[in-house]
Amino acid sequence: MTTMVETPVALRHGRDLVSPELFEKLSAFCAAEYGHELSTARKVMDQALAFLKVMGDAKAFDMAPSEIVDPGWHTFMLHTQDYATWCEEQFGYFVHHAPNSKIRTRPLMVSVADRIKAAGFEVDERLWGTSADCNQPACCGDGGCCC
C-alpha cells in the first residue's frame, strides 16, 4: 500500500493580476484617499483585484464587494486608463461599477468569499465579514476593527 502526500496548492493573489508598480500606485492612492494604513490598503487592493477577476471572468454581476473592499475597486476605477486597459486585457470588456450597498448581507459576503476561494485566490476573511471571530454588528468586514 502506498501513501500519497498531497502538496498544498499555492493560492493566487489579486496583487499578481497587475504589475508591482501599478499595485503599489493603487495601494498608495487607496491609503491616502480612504485613510488606511498602507498595509491595510494593500490588503484591500489585493482583495478588490481578486474580486474583480472572479466577477469579470464569470460575468457574475450579482456579486458585491464588502464595504471595506469596495474602496479598492473605486481606487482602480479612478485610474481610468489603467482600469480600462486591464479590463480589456482580462475580460475583453469594461466592468462597470453599479453600486448597491443595500445588498451587503453577511450571506452574500460569505457567497462572494467562497467564489473567490473557489477560483484559487487567498481570501482575507476579516475584510469580507466572514471570519469566525466576527463580532456583529460592530465588526463584520465593514468595521474598522477587522483590519
N, CA, C and O atoms as a DFTB+ gen file, in Angstrom:
588 C
 N C O
     1  1       0.853      -1.180       0.000
     2  2       0.000       0.000       0.000
     3  2       0.894       1.236       0.000
     4  3       1.840       1.329       0.781
     5  1       0.591       2.164      -0.864
     6  2       1.367       3.394      -0.921
     7  2       0.541       4.544      -0.370
     8  3      -0.681       4.591      -0.518
     9  1       1.225       5.442       0.250
    10  2       0.586       6.630       0.787
    11  2       1.020       7.819      -0.043
    12  3       2.209       8.041      -0.270
    13  1       0.048       8.571      -0.488
    14  2       0.365       9.768      -1.269
    15  2       0.331      10.977      -0.352
    16  3      -0.589      11.150       0.448
    17  1       1.328      11.787      -0.484
    18  2       1.373      13.035       0.257
    19  2       0.909      14.133      -0.678
    20  3       1.477      14.337      -1.751
    21  1      -0.118      14.830      -0.264
    22  2      -0.620      15.914      -1.094
    23  2       0.202      17.167      -0.879
    24  3       0.454      17.579       0.253
    25  1       0.609      17.753      -1.963
    26  2       1.339      19.004      -1.913
    27  2       0.321      20.128      -1.899
    28  3      -0.567      20.167      -2.750
    29  1       0.434      21.037      -0.950
    30  2      -0.529      22.134      -0.926
    31  2      -0.406      22.987      -2.179
    32  3       0.688      23.262      -2.671
    33  1      -1.545      23.386      -2.668
    34  2      -1.590      24.234      -3.851
    35  2      -1.404      25.676      -3.402
    36  3      -2.048      26.141      -2.462
    37  1      -0.515      26.368      -4.091
    38  2      -0.297      27.778      -3.768
    39  2      -1.522      28.581      -4.176
    40  3      -2.035      28.439      -5.286
    41  1      -1.974      29.411      -3.276
    42  2      -3.126      30.256      -3.572
    43  2      -2.699      31.447      -4.416
    44  3      -1.571      31.931      -4.318
    45  1      -3.613      31.900      -5.233
    46  2      -3.369      33.077      -6.055
    47  2      -3.609      34.326      -5.211
    48  3      -4.277      34.283      -4.178
    49  1      -3.052      35.425      -5.674
    50  2      -3.230      36.714      -5.009
    51  2      -3.684      37.737      -6.044
    52  3      -3.190      37.767      -7.171
    53  1      -4.631      38.570      -5.637
    54  2      -5.110      39.613      -6.531
    55  2      -3.996      40.543      -6.983
    56  3      -3.984      41.008      -8.123
    57  1      -3.074      40.807      -6.090
    58  2      -1.972      41.718      -6.408
    59  2      -1.172      41.259      -7.621
    60  3      -0.558      42.077      -8.305
    61  1      -1.175      39.949      -7.893
    62  2      -0.405      39.411      -9.017
    63  2      -1.096      39.622     -10.363
    64  3      -0.543      39.273     -11.406
    65  1      -2.286      40.183     -10.346
    66  2      -3.020      40.433     -11.583
    67  2      -2.628      41.746     -12.252
    68  3      -3.043      42.026     -13.376
    69  1      -1.833      42.543     -11.558
    70  2      -1.319      43.800     -12.108
    71  2       0.189      43.840     -11.860
    72  3       0.723      43.026     -11.108
    73  1       0.850      44.769     -12.483
    74  2       2.291      44.904     -12.261
    75  2       2.549      45.358     -10.824
    76  3       1.692      45.998     -10.214
    77  1       3.714      45.034     -10.286
    78  2       4.045      45.511      -8.936
    79  2       3.978      47.033      -8.817
    80  3       3.575      47.560      -7.780
    81  1       4.368      47.729      -9.868
    82  2       4.345      49.192      -9.852
    83  2       2.910      49.710      -9.766
    84  3       2.614      50.620      -8.992
    85  1       2.026      49.123     -10.566
    86  2       0.633      49.552     -10.535
    87  2       0.003      49.199      -9.195
    88  3      -0.759      49.994      -8.643
    89  1       0.306      48.028      -8.670
    90  2      -0.252      47.636      -7.378
    91  2       0.150      48.636      -6.291
    92  3      -0.686      49.044      -5.484
    93  1       1.413      49.025      -6.269
    94  2       1.874      49.983      -5.254
    95  2       1.255      51.366      -5.462
    96  3       0.922      52.048      -4.493
    97  1       1.101      51.776      -6.711
    98  2       0.465      53.071      -7.002
    99  2      -0.986      53.063      -6.508
   100  3      -1.435      54.022      -5.881
   101  1      -1.712      51.987      -6.790
   102  2      -3.096      51.884      -6.351
   103  2      -3.200      51.810      -4.828
   104  3      -4.071      52.437      -4.226
   105  1      -2.316      51.048      -4.222
   106  2      -2.323      50.910      -2.759
   107  2      -2.054      52.239      -2.079
   108  3      -2.713      52.585      -1.099
   109  1      -1.083      52.990      -2.598
   110  2      -0.752      54.294      -2.017
   111  2      -1.939      55.252      -2.154
   112  3      -2.249      56.002      -1.228
   113  1      -2.594      55.221      -3.304
   114  2      -3.761      56.086      -3.509
   115  2      -4.886      55.689      -2.559
   116  3      -5.509      56.548      -1.934
   117  1      -5.144      54.392      -2.451
   118  2      -6.198      53.889      -1.561
   119  2      -5.925      54.311      -0.117
   120  3      -6.842      54.713       0.600
   121  1      -4.678      54.219       0.301
   122  2      -4.309      54.623       1.663
   123  2      -4.585      56.108       1.871
   124  3      -5.192      56.500       2.867
   125  1      -4.138      56.928       0.929
   126  2      -4.296      58.381       1.070
   127  2      -5.757      58.804       0.947
   128  3      -6.228      59.648       1.710
   129  1      -6.462      58.229       0.006
   130  2      -7.844      58.642      -0.276
   131  2      -8.837      58.175       0.788
   132  3      -9.797      58.879       1.099
   133  1      -8.601      56.990       1.340
   134  2      -9.576      56.408       2.265
   135  2      -9.077      56.329       3.703
   136  3      -9.750      55.761       4.564
   137  1      -7.906      56.894       3.966
   138  2      -7.405      56.983       5.327
   139  2      -6.911      55.678       5.925
   140  3      -6.884      55.524       7.146
   141  1      -6.523      54.742       5.079
   142  2      -5.995      53.464       5.562
   143  2      -4.489      53.557       5.781
   144  3      -3.810      54.373       5.156
   145  1      -3.980      52.726       6.664
   146  2      -2.539      52.490       6.717
   147  2      -2.179      51.803       5.402
   148  3      -3.016      51.114       4.819
   149  1      -0.956      51.979       4.932
   150  2      -0.550      51.377       3.660
   151  2      -0.700      49.855       3.693
   152  3      -1.111      49.258       2.698
   153  1      -0.378      49.229       4.808
   154  2      -0.508      47.768       4.897
   155  2      -1.965      47.329       4.720
   156  3      -2.228      46.307       4.086
   157  1      -2.903      48.084       5.268
   158  2      -4.323      47.772       5.106
   159  2      -4.755      48.033       3.671
   160  3      -5.490      47.235       3.090
   161  1      -4.309      49.131       3.100
   162  2      -4.656      49.450       1.713
   163  2      -4.168      48.356       0.767
   164  3      -4.851      48.031      -0.205
   165  1      -3.015      47.795       1.035
   166  2      -2.517      46.687       0.197
   167  2      -3.450      45.473       0.297
   168  3      -3.722      44.816      -0.708
   169  1      -3.932      45.179       1.485
   170  2      -4.872      44.062       1.656
   171  2      -6.172      44.349       0.917
   172  3      -6.714      43.473       0.242
   173  1      -6.670      45.570       1.044
   174  2      -7.901      45.965       0.362
   175  2      -7.735      45.830      -1.148
   176  3      -8.604      45.275      -1.821
   177  1      -6.630      46.333      -1.682
   178  2      -6.405      46.261      -3.127
   179  2      -6.263      44.808      -3.589
   180  3      -6.787      44.442      -4.641
   181  1      -5.574      43.995      -2.827
   182  2      -5.417      42.579      -3.178
   183  2      -6.783      41.910      -3.296
   184  3      -7.055      41.202      -4.265
   185  1      -7.636      42.139      -2.304
   186  2      -8.960      41.517      -2.302
   187  2      -9.852      42.099      -3.403
   188  3     -10.630      41.367      -4.016
   189  1      -9.747      43.390      -3.657
   190  2     -10.542      44.015      -4.714
   191  2     -10.165      43.453      -6.078
   192  3     -11.041      43.192      -6.902
   193  1      -8.892      43.268      -6.320
   194  2      -8.443      42.725      -7.604
   195  2      -8.897      41.278      -7.786
   196  3      -9.326      40.896      -8.875
   197  1      -8.807      40.476      -6.736
   198  2      -9.284      39.091      -6.817
   199  2     -10.790      39.073      -7.082
   200  3     -11.272      38.317      -7.925
   201  1     -11.525      39.912      -6.355
   202  2     -12.972      40.032      -6.550
   203  2     -13.292      40.391      -7.998
   204  3     -14.129      39.745      -8.628
   205  1     -12.628      41.420      -8.527
   206  2     -12.885      41.854      -9.899
   207  2     -12.594      40.751     -10.905
   208  3     -13.349      40.560     -11.858
   209  1     -11.510      40.030     -10.696
   210  2     -11.141      38.948     -11.612
   211  2     -12.216      37.864     -11.630
   212  3     -12.620      37.406     -12.700
   213  1     -12.674      37.459     -10.468
   214  2     -13.698      36.410     -10.392
   215  2     -15.008      36.904     -10.999
   216  3     -15.634      36.202     -11.793
   217  1     -15.414      38.094     -10.628
   218  2     -16.660      38.641     -11.146
   219  2     -16.599      38.820     -12.663
   220  3     -17.534      38.453     -13.375
   221  1     -15.493      39.385     -13.153
   222  2     -15.362      39.635     -14.585
   223  2     -15.259      38.366     -15.403
   224  3     -15.860      38.272     -16.473
   225  1     -14.508      37.388     -14.922
   226  2     -14.383      36.115     -15.649
   227  2     -15.734      35.415     -15.771
   228  3     -16.071      34.878     -16.827
   229  1     -16.495      35.426     -14.693
   230  2     -17.775      34.716     -14.666
   231  2     -18.949      35.574     -15.133
   232  3     -20.065      35.077     -15.279
   233  1     -18.696      36.862     -15.367
   234  2     -19.777      37.811     -15.656
   235  2     -20.855      37.678     -14.577
   236  3     -22.055      37.665     -14.853
   237  1     -20.372      37.581     -13.342
   238  2     -21.232      37.355     -12.181
   239  2     -21.567      38.688     -11.525
   240  3     -21.036      39.024     -10.466
   241  1     -22.442      39.430     -12.160
   242  2     -22.737      40.780     -11.691
   243  2     -23.690      40.805     -10.501
   244  3     -24.134      41.870     -10.072
   245  1     -24.001      39.620      -9.972
   246  2     -24.752      39.543      -8.730
   247  2     -23.812      39.637      -7.530
   248  3     -24.264      39.722      -6.388
   249  1     -22.508      39.622      -7.788
   250  2     -21.525      39.729      -6.716
   251  2     -21.404      41.188      -6.277
   252  3     -21.656      42.110      -7.053
   253  1     -21.013      41.375      -5.020
   254  2     -20.782      42.721      -4.488
   255  2     -19.595      42.653      -3.540
   256  3     -19.425      41.663      -2.828
   257  1     -18.777      43.692      -3.525
   258  2     -17.671      43.710      -2.566
   259  2     -18.166      44.122      -1.189
   260  3     -19.202      44.776      -1.065
   261  1     -17.437      43.744      -0.171
   262  2     -17.761      44.224       1.172
   263  2     -17.506      45.726       1.214
   264  3     -16.864      46.283       0.323
   265  1     -18.008      46.366       2.244
   266  2     -17.825      47.811       2.362
   267  2     -16.348      48.188       2.446
   268  3     -15.948      49.239       1.945
   269  1     -15.541      47.341       3.073
   270  2     -14.124      47.685       3.212
   271  2     -13.319      47.358       1.946
   272  3     -12.261      47.948       1.729
   273  1     -13.797      46.436       1.114
   274  2     -13.111      46.099      -0.137
   275  2     -13.524      47.041      -1.265
   276  3     -12.739      47.279      -2.183
   277  1     -14.721      47.572      -1.213
   278  2     -15.233      48.448      -2.268
   279  2     -14.311      49.626      -2.596
   280  3     -14.162      49.947      -3.775
   281  1     -13.685      50.287      -1.615
   282  2     -12.761      51.378      -1.973
   283  2     -11.594      50.933      -2.864
   284  3     -11.034      51.744      -3.601
   285  1     -11.232      49.665      -2.798
   286  2     -10.197      49.162      -3.707
   287  2     -10.668      49.210      -5.146
   288  3      -9.910      49.582      -6.042
   289  1     -11.921      48.834      -5.370
   290  2     -12.497      48.911      -6.716
   291  2     -12.583      50.368      -7.144
   292  3     -12.226      50.700      -8.274
   293  1     -13.050      51.241      -6.258
   294  2     -13.129      52.671      -6.571
   295  2     -11.759      53.214      -6.941
   296  3     -11.616      53.960      -7.909
   297  1     -10.754      52.833      -6.162
   298  2      -9.388      53.296      -6.431
   299  2      -8.956      52.921      -7.839
   300  3      -8.426      53.754      -8.574
   301  1      -9.181      51.671      -8.213
   302  2      -8.772      51.219      -9.545
   303  2      -9.548      51.970     -10.616
   304  3      -8.968      52.403     -11.612
   305  1     -10.840      52.127     -10.427
   306  2     -11.644      52.818     -11.433
   307  2     -11.227      54.280     -11.606
   308  3     -11.334      54.831     -12.701
   309  1     -10.753      54.907     -10.526
   310  2     -10.308      56.297     -10.630
   311  2      -9.026      56.435     -11.446
   312  3      -8.689      57.531     -11.894
   313  1      -8.329      55.352     -11.635
   314  2      -7.169      55.306     -12.527
   315  2      -7.680      54.731     -13.858
   316  3      -7.336      53.615     -14.246
   317  1      -8.499      55.518     -14.534
   318  2      -9.334      55.032     -15.630
   319  2      -8.570      54.378     -16.768
   320  3      -9.011      53.352     -17.287
   321  1      -7.442      54.939     -17.167
   322  2      -6.707      54.316     -18.271
   323  2      -6.187      52.941     -17.868
   324  3      -6.313      51.978     -18.625
   325  1      -5.606      52.852     -16.679
   326  2      -5.114      51.560     -16.204
   327  2      -6.260      50.560     -16.068
   328  3      -6.137      49.405     -16.474
   329  1      -7.372      51.012     -15.494
   330  2      -8.517      50.138     -15.261
   331  2      -9.120      49.657     -16.584
   332  3      -9.380      48.466     -16.752
   333  1      -9.339      50.571     -17.508
   334  2      -9.931      50.204     -18.798
   335  2      -9.038      49.228     -19.554
   336  3      -9.522      48.255     -20.131
   337  1      -7.744      49.487     -19.549
   338  2      -6.798      48.590     -20.227
   339  2      -6.817      47.212     -19.575
   340  3      -6.852      46.193     -20.264
   341  1      -6.793      47.188     -18.255
   342  2      -6.798      45.925     -17.522
   343  2      -8.065      45.126     -17.816
   344  3      -7.998      43.926     -18.084
   345  1      -9.213      45.786     -17.767
   346  2     -10.477      45.102     -18.057
   347  2     -10.467      44.500     -19.456
   348  3     -10.874      43.355     -19.651
   349  1     -10.002      45.273     -20.421
   350  2      -9.952      44.788     -21.799
   351  2      -9.027      43.578     -21.919
   352  3      -9.365      42.597     -22.582
   353  1      -7.855      43.648     -21.275
   354  2      -6.902      42.531     -21.318
   355  2      -7.442      41.298     -20.599
   356  3      -7.279      40.177     -21.083
   357  1      -8.078      41.495     -19.461
   358  2      -8.559      40.368     -18.664
   359  2      -9.837      39.740     -19.219
   360  3      -9.967      38.516     -19.255
   361  1     -10.783      40.584     -19.654
   362  2     -12.120      40.093     -19.968
   363  2     -12.597      40.381     -21.388
   364  3     -13.510      39.729     -21.893
   365  1     -11.966      41.366     -22.022
   366  2     -12.434      41.766     -23.347
   367  2     -13.585      42.758     -23.286
   368  3     -14.195      43.072     -24.308
   369  1     -13.878      43.247     -22.100
   370  2     -14.927      44.255     -21.935
   371  2     -14.660      45.042     -20.650
   372  3     -13.892      44.613     -19.789
   373  1     -15.311      46.199     -20.544
   374  2     -15.166      47.075     -19.384
   375  2     -16.144      46.640     -18.300
   376  3     -17.335      46.485     -18.568
   377  1     -15.655      46.443     -17.083
   378  2     -16.515      46.066     -15.964
   379  2     -16.986      47.349     -15.285
   380  3     -16.205      48.061     -14.652
   381  1     -18.267      47.622     -15.429
   382  2     -18.860      48.813     -14.832
   383  2     -19.177      48.569     -13.361
   384  3     -19.422      47.438     -12.939
   385  1     -19.167      49.633     -12.605
   386  2     -19.489      49.568     -11.183
   387  2     -20.904      50.108     -11.015
   388  3     -21.162      51.292     -11.234
   389  1     -21.805      49.229     -10.626
   390  2     -23.187      49.627     -10.369
   391  2     -23.437      49.437      -8.882
   392  3     -23.890      48.372      -8.463
   393  1     -23.146      50.459      -8.076
   394  2     -23.212      50.288      -6.628
   395  2     -24.621      50.010      -6.108
   396  3     -25.614      50.579      -6.562
   397  1     -24.650      49.112      -5.139
   398  2     -25.893      48.815      -4.434
   399  2     -25.503      48.329      -3.048
   400  3     -25.518      47.127      -2.779
   401  1     -25.157      49.249      -2.178
   402  2     -24.661      48.899      -0.855
   403  2     -25.718      48.223       0.018
   404  3     -25.380      47.640       1.048
   405  1     -26.982      48.291      -0.373
   406  2     -28.032      47.682       0.436
   407  2     -28.007      46.161       0.354
   408  3     -28.654      45.497       1.165
   409  1     -27.286      45.600      -0.592
   410  2     -27.287      44.149      -0.726
   411  2     -26.116      43.496       0.001
   412  3     -25.876      42.303      -0.186
   413  1     -25.391      44.232       0.811
   414  2     -24.227      43.674       1.516
   415  2     -24.656      42.905       2.765
   416  3     -24.421      43.345       3.890
   417  1     -25.270      41.782       2.555
   418  2     -25.665      40.943       3.677
   419  2     -24.532      39.972       3.997
   420  3     -23.686      39.691       3.149
   421  1     -24.525      39.475       5.199
   422  2     -23.484      38.505       5.570
   423  2     -23.554      37.268       4.670
   424  3     -22.504      36.810       4.218
   425  1     -24.745      36.698       4.382
   426  2     -24.778      35.539       3.479
   427  2     -24.197      35.848       2.095
   428  3     -23.531      34.997       1.505
   429  1     -24.439      37.046       1.573
   430  2     -23.864      37.393       0.273
   431  2     -22.346      37.483       0.373
   432  3     -21.640      37.005      -0.514
   433  1     -21.836      38.091       1.448
   434  2     -20.385      38.203       1.597
   435  2     -19.743      36.821       1.724
   436  3     -18.651      36.600       1.202
   437  1     -20.404      35.894       2.409
   438  2     -19.894      34.514       2.504
   439  2     -19.871      33.896       1.112
   440  3     -18.893      33.250       0.735
   441  1     -20.944      34.092       0.345
   442  2     -21.019      33.553      -1.013
   443  2     -19.915      34.125      -1.899
   444  3     -19.259      33.385      -2.632
   445  1     -19.710      35.430      -1.832
   446  2     -18.674      36.077      -2.645
   447  2     -17.297      35.560      -2.241
   448  3     -16.487      35.218      -3.102
   449  1     -17.027      35.501      -0.945
   450  2     -15.732      34.993      -0.467
   451  2     -15.534      33.552      -0.918
   452  3     -14.429      33.179      -1.313
   453  1     -16.576      32.743      -0.866
   454  2     -16.472      31.346      -1.309
   455  2     -16.171      31.258      -2.798
   456  3     -15.405      30.390      -3.219
   457  1     -16.755      32.134      -3.598
   458  2     -16.498      32.130      -5.042
   459  2     -15.057      32.549      -5.333
   460  3     -14.421      32.014      -6.241
   461  1     -14.556      33.488      -4.573
   462  2     -13.167      33.919      -4.759
   463  2     -12.219      32.784      -4.369
   464  3     -11.235      32.523      -5.061
   465  1     -12.521      32.114      -3.260
   466  2     -11.715      30.952      -2.845
   467  2     -11.758      29.856      -3.897
   468  3     -10.728      29.264      -4.219
   469  1     -12.939      29.581      -4.434
   470  2     -13.100      28.526      -5.441
   471  2     -12.273      28.813      -6.689
   472  3     -11.878      27.891      -7.402
   473  1     -12.013      30.081      -6.951
   474  2     -11.182      30.463      -8.097
   475  2      -9.696      30.368      -7.766
   476  3      -8.847      30.654      -8.609
   477  1      -9.388      29.967      -6.537
   478  2      -7.996      29.746      -6.154
   479  2      -7.305      30.926      -5.505
   480  3      -6.091      30.902      -5.304
   481  1      -8.066      31.960      -5.174
   482  2      -7.468      33.137      -4.553
   483  2      -7.483      33.020      -3.035
   484  3      -8.385      32.421      -2.448
   485  1      -6.472      33.603      -2.420
   486  2      -6.459      33.725      -0.966
   487  2      -7.494      34.770      -0.584
   488  3      -7.585      35.823      -1.215
   489  1      -8.268      34.479       0.445
   490  2      -9.311      35.392       0.913
   491  2      -8.980      35.814       2.333
   492  3      -8.721      34.979       3.200
   493  1      -8.992      37.111       2.559
   494  2      -8.823      37.652       3.911
   495  2     -10.223      37.766       4.506
   496  3     -10.941      38.734       4.257
   497  1     -10.594      36.769       5.291
   498  2     -11.951      36.672       5.846
   499  2     -12.357      37.940       6.604
   500  3     -13.528      38.318       6.607
   501  1     -11.384      38.592       7.244
   502  2     -11.698      39.798       8.019
   503  2     -12.218      40.920       7.143
   504  3     -13.012      41.744       7.596
   505  1     -11.783      40.962       5.901
   506  2     -12.222      42.032       5.002
   507  2     -13.580      41.744       4.358
   508  3     -14.196      42.631       3.766
   509  1     -14.030      40.516       4.478
   510  2     -15.313      40.129       3.899
   511  2     -16.396      39.932       4.957
   512  3     -17.557      39.698       4.620
   513  1     -16.024      40.026       6.227
   514  2     -17.012      39.837       7.275
   515  2     -17.390      38.391       7.469
   516  3     -18.489      38.089       7.933
   517  1     -16.479      37.484       7.115
   518  2     -16.782      36.059       7.203
   519  2     -15.879      35.334       8.188
   520  3     -15.923      34.107       8.280
   521  1     -15.064      36.075       8.921
   522  2     -14.149      35.423       9.864
   523  2     -14.912      34.893      11.063
   524  3     -15.938      35.446      11.457
   525  1     -14.404      33.825      11.634
   526  2     -15.068      33.174      12.756
   527  2     -15.151      34.078      13.974
   528  3     -16.078      33.957      14.775
   529  1     -14.183      34.992      14.124
   530  2     -14.171      35.843      15.302
   531  2     -14.905      37.166      15.085
   532  3     -14.699      38.134      15.815
   533  1     -15.758      37.185      14.075
   534  2     -16.536      38.383      13.775
   535  2     -17.468      38.695      14.942
   536  3     -18.118      37.804      15.489
   537  1     -17.523      39.951      15.306
   538  2     -18.339      40.393      16.426
   539  2     -19.378      41.376      15.906
   540  3     -19.147      42.585      15.903
   541  1     -20.517      40.862      15.467
   542  2     -21.549      41.728      14.904
   543  2     -22.169      42.592      15.990
   544  3     -22.155      42.167      17.145
   545  1     -22.713      43.770      15.713
   546  2     -22.704      44.402      14.404
   547  2     -21.495      45.306      14.194
   548  3     -21.292      45.821      13.095
   549  1     -20.695      45.503      15.229
   550  2     -19.597      46.463      15.128
   551  2     -18.509      46.003      14.172
   552  3     -17.816      46.835      13.587
   553  1     -18.346      44.721      14.004
   554  2     -17.244      44.227      13.192
   555  2     -17.693      43.049      12.363
   556  3     -17.943      41.964      12.887
   557  1     -17.793      43.262      11.099
   558  2     -18.098      42.142      10.200
   559  2     -17.618      42.486       8.810
   560  3     -18.396      42.481       7.857
   561  1     -16.350      42.782       8.695
   562  2     -15.795      43.134       7.409
   563  2     -15.971      44.588       7.074
   564  3     -15.185      45.146       6.308
   565  1     -16.974      45.210       7.622
   566  2     -17.236      46.599       7.318
   567  2     -16.757      47.526       8.422
   568  3     -16.770      48.746       8.257
   569  1     -16.339      46.966       9.535
   570  2     -15.899      47.792      10.658
   571  2     -14.402      47.940      10.697
   572  3     -13.678      47.101      10.161
   573  1     -13.932      48.983      11.317
   574  2     -12.509      49.241      11.393
   575  2     -11.733      48.221      12.198
   576  3     -10.520      48.104      12.028
   577  1     -12.395      47.481      13.068
   578  2     -11.683      46.533      13.909
   579  2     -11.251      45.286      13.168
   580  3     -10.503      44.475      13.714
   581  1     -11.700      45.114      11.944
   582  2     -11.422      43.876      11.218
   583  2     -10.178      43.960      10.354
   584  3      -9.883      43.017       9.620
   585  1      -9.461      45.025      10.416
   586  2      -8.270      45.156       9.571
   587  2      -7.090      44.725      10.357
   588  3      -5.968      44.748       9.850
